[in-house]
Amino acid sequence: MGISNLEDAVRFIGLELKDNPGADIVKLIEEASQKFDLNPMQQEFLTNKYILKK
């Protein structure tokens, strides 16, 4: 677990959004979090990046 997992999750979400721009981002974040075993801080980062656009 670590930065590599977070990078993999960002890559995964990016590819999914490229293939399906209308995808449910919340579900993608949940799926990536489980698939790459992200911790709550990493999940928050993804939420900020994709939902809150921070």
N, C-alpha and C positions, 0 to 999 in steps of 0.2 A: 504494500500500500504506500502511496506517496504521490509525488509530482507526476510520475509516469502514468499512474492510473488516472489522474485528473486530465493530463494531456490526451490520453486515450479516450476519455469521456467527451472532451471537447471535440475531438476528431470525429467520434461516433455521431454526436449530435449534429455537427456540421454536415456530414455526409447524408444523414437522414433528412435534414432540412433541404439540402440540395436536390435530393431525389423527390422529396415531397414537401414543397414550401408551405403547404397548409396543415402540416402535422401539428398535433397538440404538443406544445413545448413542455407543458407540465408533465405529461406522460413520458416524453422523451427523457427529461431530467430524472424522473423516477426510475425509468428503465436503465439509464446509464449509471445511476447511483448504485443500483443492485448489481448490474453486470460487472462494474469495475470496483465494487466494494469501497465506495467513497464514504468518508466520514461527514458529519454534519457541517463542518466548515467548508468542505469541498462542495457539498450540495448547495450551500448558501452562495458560494462563488458562482456556480452555474445559474442559480436563480437571478443573481445580480446581473450576470452577463447577458442572459437571454430574455429575461422577463422585465427587469427593471432598467436594463440597458445602461448600467453604471460602468 
